[in-house]
Amino acid sequence: MVVVGLKVGGASKAKVGKIIKFVLPEAENEEYSKPDEMSFKVPAQSMKFSKIFEVLEEAKAHREIEEFSIYLTSLEQIFVRIVKDHLKVKNIVE
């Protein structure tokens, strides 16, 4: 799993979300607590790094986003996410 993190610039989150979905249709938007940041999960096998870098750099040049990061999730992050999702289902954690 690959995570694409973004800090939204002059564009709305909806517009940035559309940009990501255009390039990465399999991307799933994750909940994020900061109003100017977004995060997307993308299956690694569907990730075309050259294309996403090209699109994100263009969005940055147009000031739609301020910055971005792309990283692979660790096993620990996957485990924590699975446990958190399980606890949400059980209504233990919000």
Backbone atoms as SQL, in Angstrom:
CREATE TABLE atoms (id INTEGER PRIMARY KEY, chain TEXT, resi INTEGER, resn TEXT, atom TEXT, x REAL, y REAL, z REAL);
INSERT INTO atoms VALUES
  (1, 'A', 1, 'MET', 'N', 0.847, -1.178, 0.000),
  (2, 'A', 1, 'MET', 'CA', 0.000, 0.000, 0.000),
  (3, 'A', 1, 'MET', 'C', 0.889, 1.238, 0.000),
  (4, 'A', 2, 'VAL', 'N', 0.513, 2.197, -0.803),
  (5, 'A', 2, 'VAL', 'CA', 1.220, 3.472, -0.906),
  (6, 'A', 2, 'VAL', 'C', 0.291, 4.556, -0.360),
  (7, 'A', 3, 'VAL', 'N', 0.855, 5.513, 0.357),
  (8, 'A', 3, 'VAL', 'CA', 0.072, 6.630, 0.875),
  (9, 'A', 3, 'VAL', 'C', 0.569, 7.912, 0.208),
  (10, 'A', 4, 'VAL', 'N', -0.380, 8.688, -0.297),
  (11, 'A', 4, 'VAL', 'CA', -0.079, 9.991, -0.877),
  (12, 'A', 4, 'VAL', 'C', -0.660, 11.033, 0.075),
  (13, 'A', 5, 'GLY', 'N', 0.210, 11.848, 0.653),
  (14, 'A', 5, 'GLY', 'CA', -0.219, 12.898, 1.566),
  (15, 'A', 5, 'GLY', 'C', -0.079, 14.252, 0.896),
  (16, 'A', 6, 'LEU', 'N', -1.055, 15.131, 1.118),
  (17, 'A', 6, 'LEU', 'CA', -1.063, 16.433, 0.462),
  (18, 'A', 6, 'LEU', 'C', -1.404, 17.534, 1.443),
  (19, 'A', 7, 'LYS', 'N', -0.790, 18.687, 1.252),
  (20, 'A', 7, 'LYS', 'CA', -1.201, 19.899, 1.948),
  (21, 'A', 7, 'LYS', 'C', -1.847, 20.781, 0.900),
  (22, 'A', 8, 'VAL', 'N', -3.136, 21.032, 1.073),
  (23, 'A', 8, 'VAL', 'CA', -3.923, 21.764, 0.084),
  (24, 'A', 8, 'VAL', 'C', -3.517, 23.230, 0.079),
  (25, 'A', 9, 'GLY', 'N', -3.387, 23.787, -1.110),
  (26, 'A', 9, 'GLY', 'CA', -3.026, 25.200, -1.266),
  (27, 'A', 9, 'GLY', 'C', -4.252, 26.025, -1.593),
  (28, 'A', 10, 'GLY', 'N', -4.266, 26.624, -2.785),
  (29, 'A', 10, 'GLY', 'CA', -5.342, 27.519, -3.190),
  (30, 'A', 10, 'GLY', 'C', -6.593, 26.811, -3.674),
  (31, 'A', 11, 'ALA', 'N', -6.529, 25.543, -3.941),
  (32, 'A', 11, 'ALA', 'CA', -7.692, 24.799, -4.435),
  (33, 'A', 11, 'ALA', 'C', -8.484, 24.230, -3.265),
  (34, 'A', 12, 'SER', 'N', -9.735, 23.874, -3.546),
  (35, 'A', 12, 'SER', 'CA', -10.550, 23.232, -2.523),
  (36, 'A', 12, 'SER', 'C', -10.155, 21.762, -2.405),
  (37, 'A', 13, 'LYS', 'N', -10.517, 21.151, -1.276),
  (38, 'A', 13, 'LYS', 'CA', -10.246, 19.721, -1.096),
  (39, 'A', 13, 'LYS', 'C', -10.966, 18.908, -2.164),
  (40, 'A', 14, 'ALA', 'N', -12.155, 19.341, -2.547),
  (41, 'A', 14, 'ALA', 'CA', -12.914, 18.620, -3.575),
  (42, 'A', 14, 'ALA', 'C', -12.155, 18.613, -4.902),
  (43, 'A', 15, 'LYS', 'N', -11.580, 19.744, -5.270),
  (44, 'A', 15, 'LYS', 'CA', -10.832, 19.824, -6.532),
  (45, 'A', 15, 'LYS', 'C', -9.573, 18.969, -6.467),
  (46, 'A', 16, 'VAL', 'N', -8.863, 19.025, -5.352),
  (47, 'A', 16, 'VAL', 'CA', -7.657, 18.212, -5.199),
  (48, 'A', 16, 'VAL', 'C', -8.022, 16.730, -5.228),
  (49, 'A', 17, 'GLY', 'N', -9.133, 16.378, -4.584),
  (50, 'A', 17, 'GLY', 'CA', -9.602, 14.988, -4.613),
  (51, 'A', 17, 'GLY', 'C', -9.887, 14.524, -6.030),
  (52, 'A', 18, 'LYS', 'N', -10.469, 15.387, -6.847),
  (53, 'A', 18, 'LYS', 'CA', -10.743, 15.040, -8.244),
  (54, 'A', 18, 'LYS', 'C', -9.451, 14.838, -9.032),
  (55, 'A', 19, 'ILE', 'N', -8.446, 15.655, -8.744),
  (56, 'A', 19, 'ILE', 'CA', -7.151, 15.506, -9.413),
  (57, 'A', 19, 'ILE', 'C', -6.555, 14.132, -9.089),
  (58, 'A', 20, 'ILE', 'N', -6.577, 13.776, -7.817),
  (59, 'A', 20, 'ILE', 'CA', -6.024, 12.481, -7.401),
  (60, 'A', 20, 'ILE', 'C', -6.815, 11.336, -8.018),
  (61, 'A', 21, 'LYS', 'N', -8.133, 11.409, -7.977),
  (62, 'A', 21, 'LYS', 'CA', -8.970, 10.333, -8.537),
  (63, 'A', 21, 'LYS', 'C', -8.785, 10.207, -10.051),
  (64, 'A', 22, 'PHE', 'N', -8.485, 11.315, -10.733),
  (65, 'A', 22, 'PHE', 'CA', -8.243, 11.268, -12.173),
  (66, 'A', 22, 'PHE', 'C', -6.986, 10.457, -12.476),
  (67, 'A', 23, 'VAL', 'N', -5.941, 10.686, -11.694),
  (68, 'A', 23, 'VAL', 'CA', -4.664, 10.010, -11.925),
  (69, 'A', 23, 'VAL', 'C', -4.651, 8.619, -11.295),
  (70, 'A', 24, 'LEU', 'N', -5.281, 8.502, -10.126),
  (71, 'A', 24, 'LEU', 'CA', -5.289, 7.241, -9.376),
  (72, 'A', 24, 'LEU', 'C', -6.731, 6.855, -9.037),
  (73, 'A', 25, 'PRO', 'N', -7.461, 6.273, -9.983),
  (74, 'A', 25, 'PRO', 'CA', -8.868, 5.953, -9.739),
  (75, 'A', 25, 'PRO', 'C', -9.094, 5.013, -8.552),
  (76, 'A', 26, 'GLU', 'N', -8.079, 4.222, -8.199),
  (77, 'A', 26, 'GLU', 'CA', -8.208, 3.269, -7.091),
  (78, 'A', 26, 'GLU', 'C', -7.948, 3.908, -5.728),
  (79, 'A', 27, 'ALA', 'N', -7.576, 5.182, -5.718),
  (80, 'A', 27, 'ALA', 'CA', -7.221, 5.864, -4.468),
  (81, 'A', 27, 'ALA', 'C', -8.429, 5.983, -3.545),
  (82, 'A', 28, 'GLU', 'N', -8.180, 5.730, -2.254),
  (83, 'A', 28, 'GLU', 'CA', -9.213, 5.881, -1.231),
  (84, 'A', 28, 'GLU', 'C', -8.819, 7.033, -0.325),
  (85, 'A', 29, 'ASN', 'N', -9.706, 7.988, -0.172),
  (86, 'A', 29, 'ASN', 'CA', -9.445, 9.131, 0.689),
  (87, 'A', 29, 'ASN', 'C', -9.527, 8.689, 2.142),
  (88, 'A', 30, 'GLU', 'N', -8.497, 9.024, 2.925),
  (89, 'A', 30, 'GLU', 'CA', -8.504, 8.715, 4.348),
  (90, 'A', 30, 'GLU', 'C', -8.973, 9.938, 5.125),
  (91, 'A', 31, 'GLU', 'N', -9.577, 9.693, 6.280),
  (92, 'A', 31, 'GLU', 'CA', -9.963, 10.802, 7.144),
  (93, 'A', 31, 'GLU', 'C', -8.703, 11.475, 7.655),
  (94, 'A', 32, 'TYR', 'N', -8.733, 12.807, 7.731),
  (95, 'A', 32, 'TYR', 'CA', -7.570, 13.548, 8.202),
  (96, 'A', 32, 'TYR', 'C', -8.047, 14.664, 9.098),
  (97, 'A', 33, 'SER', 'N', -7.384, 14.871, 10.198),
  (98, 'A', 33, 'SER', 'CA', -7.870, 15.822, 11.197),
  (99, 'A', 33, 'SER', 'C', -7.564, 17.279, 10.869),
  (100, 'A', 34, 'LYS', 'N', -6.552, 17.533, 10.079),
  (101, 'A', 34, 'LYS', 'CA', -6.195, 18.916, 9.761),
  (102, 'A', 34, 'LYS', 'C', -6.987, 19.383, 8.546),
  (103, 'A', 35, 'PRO', 'N', -7.544, 20.590, 8.605),
  (104, 'A', 35, 'PRO', 'CA', -8.411, 21.056, 7.515),
  (105, 'A', 35, 'PRO', 'C', -7.710, 21.281, 6.180),
  (106, 'A', 36, 'ASP', 'N', -6.408, 21.488, 6.194),
  (107, 'A', 36, 'ASP', 'CA', -5.703, 21.771, 4.940),
  (108, 'A', 36, 'ASP', 'C', -4.869, 20.593, 4.443),
  (109, 'A', 37, 'GLU', 'N', -5.101, 19.399, 4.998),
  (110, 'A', 37, 'GLU', 'CA', -4.333, 18.227, 4.573),
  (111, 'A', 37, 'GLU', 'C', -5.252, 17.096, 4.146),
  (112, 'A', 38, 'MET', 'N', -4.754, 16.288, 3.217),
  (113, 'A', 38, 'MET', 'CA', -5.486, 15.132, 2.715),
  (114, 'A', 38, 'MET', 'C', -4.524, 13.957, 2.611),
  (115, 'A', 39, 'SER', 'N', -5.089, 12.769, 2.667),
  (116, 'A', 39, 'SER', 'CA', -4.283, 11.561, 2.549),
  (117, 'A', 39, 'SER', 'C', -5.084, 10.522, 1.763),
  (118, 'A', 40, 'PHE', 'N', -4.394, 9.820, 0.862),
  (119, 'A', 40, 'PHE', 'CA', -5.032, 8.814, 0.029),
  (120, 'A', 40, 'PHE', 'C', -4.240, 7.511, 0.113),
  (121, 'A', 41, 'LYS', 'N', -4.949, 6.389, 0.222),
  (122, 'A', 41, 'LYS', 'CA', -4.335, 5.064, 0.146),
  (123, 'A', 41, 'LYS', 'C', -4.477, 4.562, -1.289),
  (124, 'A', 42, 'VAL', 'N', -3.388, 3.999, -1.800),
  (125, 'A', 42, 'VAL', 'CA', -3.383, 3.504, -3.177),
  (126, 'A', 42, 'VAL', 'C', -2.695, 2.146, -3.196),
  (127, 'A', 43, 'PRO', 'N', -3.303, 1.139, -3.835),
  (128, 'A', 43, 'PRO', 'CA', -2.609, -0.145, -3.972),
  (129, 'A', 43, 'PRO', 'C', -1.294, 0.049, -4.730),
  (130, 'A', 44, 'ALA', 'N', -0.222, -0.509, -4.218),
  (131, 'A', 44, 'ALA', 'CA', 1.109, -0.301, -4.804),
  (132, 'A', 44, 'ALA', 'C', 1.181, -0.743, -6.263),
  (133, 'A', 45, 'GLN', 'N', 0.497, -1.825, -6.617),
  (134, 'A', 45, 'GLN', 'CA', 0.590, -2.332, -7.982),
  (135, 'A', 45, 'GLN', 'C', -0.079, -1.405, -8.993),
  (136, 'A', 46, 'SER', 'N', -0.975, -0.526, -8.551),
  (137, 'A', 46, 'SER', 'CA', -1.629, 0.390, -9.491),
  (138, 'A', 46, 'SER', 'C', -0.958, 1.758, -9.526),
  (139, 'A', 47, 'MET', 'N', 0.094, 1.924, -8.759),
  (140, 'A', 47, 'MET', 'CA', 0.770, 3.219, -8.633),
  (141, 'A', 47, 'MET', 'C', 1.775, 3.406, -9.762),
  (142, 'A', 48, 'LYS', 'N', 1.602, 4.475, -10.529),
  (143, 'A', 48, 'LYS', 'CA', 2.565, 4.858, -11.556),
  (144, 'A', 48, 'LYS', 'C', 3.248, 6.117, -11.054),
  (145, 'A', 49, 'PHE', 'N', 4.405, 5.936, -10.435),
  (146, 'A', 49, 'PHE', 'CA', 5.089, 7.036, -9.765),
  (147, 'A', 49, 'PHE', 'C', 5.384, 8.207, -10.695),
  (148, 'A', 50, 'SER', 'N', 5.815, 7.935, -11.903),
  (149, 'A', 50, 'SER', 'CA', 6.159, 9.031, -12.820),
  (150, 'A', 50, 'SER', 'C', 4.945, 9.907, -13.098),
  (151, 'A', 51, 'LYS', 'N', 3.793, 9.294, -13.315),
  (152, 'A', 51, 'LYS', 'CA', 2.580, 10.054, -13.629),
  (153, 'A', 51, 'LYS', 'C', 2.109, 10.855, -12.422),
  (154, 'A', 52, 'ILE', 'N', 2.092, 10.246, -11.241),
  (155, 'A', 52, 'ILE', 'CA', 1.613, 10.967, -10.061),
  (156, 'A', 52, 'ILE', 'C', 2.555, 12.118, -9.712),
  (157, 'A', 53, 'PHE', 'N', 3.867, 11.914, -9.833),
  (158, 'A', 53, 'PHE', 'CA', 4.808, 13.013, -9.581),
  (159, 'A', 53, 'PHE', 'C', 4.575, 14.154, -10.570),
  (160, 'A', 54, 'GLU', 'N', 4.375, 13.815, -11.828),
  (161, 'A', 54, 'GLU', 'CA', 4.141, 14.830, -12.852),
  (162, 'A', 54, 'GLU', 'C', 2.891, 15.655, -12.521),
  (163, 'A', 55, 'VAL', 'N', 1.797, 14.986, -12.189),
  (164, 'A', 55, 'VAL', 'CA', 0.531, 15.672, -11.899),
  (165, 'A', 55, 'VAL', 'C', 0.635, 16.493, -10.614),
  (166, 'A', 56, 'LEU', 'N', 1.267, 15.937, -9.576),
  (167, 'A', 56, 'LEU', 'CA', 1.384, 16.668, -8.313),
  (168, 'A', 56, 'LEU', 'C', 2.312, 17.871, -8.443),
  (169, 'A', 57, 'GLU', 'N', 3.379, 17.739, -9.192),
  (170, 'A', 57, 'GLU', 'CA', 4.263, 18.893, -9.420),
  (171, 'A', 57, 'GLU', 'C', 3.542, 19.988, -10.200),
  (172, 'A', 58, 'GLU', 'N', 2.716, 19.593, -11.163),
  (173, 'A', 58, 'GLU', 'CA', 1.938, 20.581, -11.916),
  (174, 'A', 58, 'GLU', 'C', 0.930, 21.275, -11.003),
  (175, 'A', 59, 'ALA', 'N', 0.256, 20.509, -10.139),
  (176, 'A', 59, 'ALA', 'CA', -0.701, 21.095, -9.186),
  (177, 'A', 59, 'ALA', 'C', 0.012, 22.032, -8.215),
  (178, 'A', 60, 'LYS', 'N', 1.227, 21.664, -7.846),
  (179, 'A', 60, 'LYS', 'CA', 2.022, 22.523, -6.961),
  (180, 'A', 60, 'LYS', 'C', 2.410, 23.819, -7.676),
  (181, 'A', 61, 'ALA', 'N', 2.785, 23.721, -8.936),
  (182, 'A', 61, 'ALA', 'CA', 3.152, 24.904, -9.712),
  (183, 'A', 61, 'ALA', 'C', 1.966, 25.860, -9.868),
  (184, 'A', 62, 'HIS', 'N', 0.751, 25.293, -9.938),
  (185, 'A', 62, 'HIS', 'CA', -0.467, 26.107, -10.044),
  (186, 'A', 62, 'HIS', 'C', -1.020, 26.489, -8.666),
  (187, 'A', 63, 'ARG', 'N', -0.269, 26.181, -7.627),
  (188, 'A', 63, 'ARG', 'CA', -0.629, 26.519, -6.239),
  (189, 'A', 63, 'ARG', 'C', -1.923, 25.874, -5.763),
  (190, 'A', 64, 'GLU', 'N', -2.299, 24.750, -6.391),
  (191, 'A', 64, 'GLU', 'CA', -3.469, 24.007, -5.929),
  (192, 'A', 64, 'GLU', 'C', -3.124, 23.206, -4.678),
  (193, 'A', 65, 'ILE', 'N', -1.876, 22.762, -4.595),
  (194, 'A', 65, 'ILE', 'CA', -1.365, 22.115, -3.381),
  (195, 'A', 65, 'ILE', 'C', -0.057, 22.803, -3.000),
  (196, 'A', 66, 'GLU', 'N', 0.268, 22.765, -1.720),
  (197, 'A', 66, 'GLU', 'CA', 1.515, 23.375, -1.247),
  (198, 'A', 66, 'GLU', 'C', 2.658, 22.372, -1.222),
  (199, 'A', 67, 'GLU', 'N', 2.350, 21.154, -0.818),
  (200, 'A', 67, 'GLU', 'CA', 3.386, 20.116, -0.744),
  (201, 'A', 67, 'GLU', 'C', 2.723, 18.756, -0.794),
  (202, 'A', 68, 'PHE', 'N', 3.538, 17.740, -1.079),
  (203, 'A', 68, 'PHE', 'CA', 3.029, 16.370, -1.109),
  (204, 'A', 68, 'PHE', 'C', 4.110, 15.403, -0.679),
  (205, 'A', 69, 'SER', 'N', 3.667, 14.229, -0.257),
  (206, 'A', 69, 'SER', 'CA', 4.599, 13.159, 0.091),
  (207, 'A', 69, 'SER', 'C', 4.000, 11.844, -0.388),
  (208, 'A', 70, 'ILE', 'N', 4.876, 10.928, -0.735),
  (209, 'A', 70, 'ILE', 'CA', 4.466, 9.596, -1.174),
  (210, 'A', 70, 'ILE', 'C', 5.346, 8.597, -0.436),
  (211, 'A', 71, 'TYR', 'N', 4.713, 7.646, 0.239),
  (212, 'A', 71, 'TYR', 'CA', 5.507, 6.659, 0.969),
  (213, 'A', 71, 'TYR', 'C', 4.785, 5.328, 1.057),
  (214, 'A', 72, 'LEU', 'N', 5.566, 4.289, 1.217),
  (215, 'A', 72, 'LEU', 'CA', 5.025, 2.943, 1.420),
  (216, 'A', 72, 'LEU', 'C', 4.680, 2.774, 2.897),
  (217, 'A', 73, 'THR', 'N', 3.592, 2.097, 3.165),
  (218, 'A', 73, 'THR', 'CA', 3.226, 1.863, 4.558),
  (219, 'A', 73, 'THR', 'C', 4.051, 0.713, 5.121),
  (220, 'A', 74, 'SER', 'N', 4.365, 0.825, 6.397),
  (221, 'A', 74, 'SER', 'CA', 5.108, -0.239, 7.067),
  (222, 'A', 74, 'SER', 'C', 4.130, -1.283, 7.600),
  (223, 'A', 75, 'LEU', 'N', 4.641, -2.440, 7.976),
  (224, 'A', 75, 'LEU', 'CA', 3.789, -3.468, 8.566),
  (225, 'A', 75, 'LEU', 'C', 3.141, -2.969, 9.852),
  (226, 'A', 76, 'GLU', 'N', 3.880, -2.178, 10.620),
  (227, 'A', 76, 'GLU', 'CA', 3.326, -1.635, 11.861),
  (228, 'A', 76, 'GLU', 'C', 2.136, -0.718, 11.564),
  (229, 'A', 77, 'GLN', 'N', 2.256, 0.128, 10.551),
  (230, 'A', 77, 'GLN', 'CA', 1.158, 1.024, 10.193),
  (231, 'A', 77, 'GLN', 'C', -0.061, 0.235, 9.725),
  (232, 'A', 78, 'ILE', 'N', 0.172, -0.816, 8.970),
  (233, 'A', 78, 'ILE', 'CA', -0.928, -1.659, 8.509),
  (234, 'A', 78, 'ILE', 'C', -1.617, -2.315, 9.700),
  (235, 'A', 79, 'PHE', 'N', -0.843, -2.846, 10.637),
  (236, 'A', 79, 'PHE', 'CA', -1.399, -3.488, 11.824),
  (237, 'A', 79, 'PHE', 'C', -2.235, -2.495, 12.639),
  (238, 'A', 80, 'VAL', 'N', -1.702, -1.304, 12.867),
  (239, 'A', 80, 'VAL', 'CA', -2.417, -0.284, 13.638),
  (240, 'A', 80, 'VAL', 'C', -3.718, 0.090, 12.933),
  (241, 'A', 81, 'ARG', 'N', -3.687, 0.240, 11.619),
  (242, 'A', 81, 'ARG', 'CA', -4.891, 0.586, 10.865),
  (243, 'A', 81, 'ARG', 'C', -5.943, -0.510, 10.983),
  (244, 'A', 82, 'ILE', 'N', -5.530, -1.768, 10.878),
  (245, 'A', 82, 'ILE', 'CA', -6.468, -2.887, 10.978),
  (246, 'A', 82, 'ILE', 'C', -7.100, -2.926, 12.363),
  (247, 'A', 83, 'VAL', 'N', -6.295, -2.756, 13.401),
  (248, 'A', 83, 'VAL', 'CA', -6.823, -2.765, 14.763),
  (249, 'A', 83, 'VAL', 'C', -7.783, -1.600, 14.962),
  (250, 'A', 84, 'LYS', 'N', -7.409, -0.419, 14.500),
  (251, 'A', 84, 'LYS', 'CA', -8.271, 0.759, 14.655),
  (252, 'A', 84, 'LYS', 'C', -9.597, 0.548, 13.924),
  (253, 'A', 85, 'ASP', 'N', -9.547, 0.016, 12.706),
  (254, 'A', 85, 'ASP', 'CA', -10.780, -0.252, 11.954),
  (255, 'A', 85, 'ASP', 'C', -11.643, -1.278, 12.681),
  (256, 'A', 86, 'HIS', 'N', -11.031, -2.298, 13.240),
  (257, 'A', 86, 'HIS', 'CA', -11.764, -3.327, 13.989),
  (258, 'A', 86, 'HIS', 'C', -12.441, -2.711, 15.219),
  (259, 'A', 87, 'LEU', 'N', -11.719, -1.851, 15.927),
  (260, 'A', 87, 'LEU', 'CA', -12.284, -1.222, 17.119),
  (261, 'A', 87, 'LEU', 'C', -13.423, -0.266, 16.756),
  (262, 'A', 88, 'LYS', 'N', -13.317, 0.395, 15.605),
  (263, 'A', 88, 'LYS', 'CA', -14.405, 1.261, 15.152),
  (264, 'A', 88, 'LYS', 'C', -15.658, 0.442, 14.893),
  (265, 'A', 89, 'VAL', 'N', -15.476, -0.719, 14.286),
  (266, 'A', 89, 'VAL', 'CA', -16.613, -1.592, 14.003),
  (267, 'A', 89, 'VAL', 'C', -17.282, -2.025, 15.310),
  (268, 'A', 90, 'LYS', 'N', -16.485, -2.267, 16.330),
  (269, 'A', 90, 'LYS', 'CA', -16.994, -2.682, 17.638),
  (270, 'A', 90, 'LYS', 'C', -17.462, -1.483, 18.474),
  (271, 'A', 91, 'ASN', 'N', -17.358, -0.265, 17.916),
  (272, 'A', 91, 'ASN', 'CA', -17.756, 0.968, 18.618),
  (273, 'A', 91, 'ASN', 'C', -16.981, 1.209, 19.894),
  (274, 'A', 92, 'ILE', 'N', -15.706, 0.827, 19.887),
  (275, 'A', 92, 'ILE', 'CA', -14.856, 1.027, 21.049),
  (276, 'A', 92, 'ILE', 'C', -14.100, 2.345, 20.937),
  (277, 'A', 93, 'VAL', 'N', -13.710, 2.699, 19.707),
  (278, 'A', 93, 'VAL', 'CA', -12.939, 3.914, 19.465),
  (279, 'A', 93, 'VAL', 'C', -13.672, 4.739, 18.419),
  (280, 'A', 94, 'GLU', 'N', -13.555, 6.053, 18.526),
  (281, 'A', 94, 'GLU', 'CA', -14.175, 6.921, 17.506),
  (282, 'A', 94, 'GLU', 'C', -13.146, 7.369, 16.503);
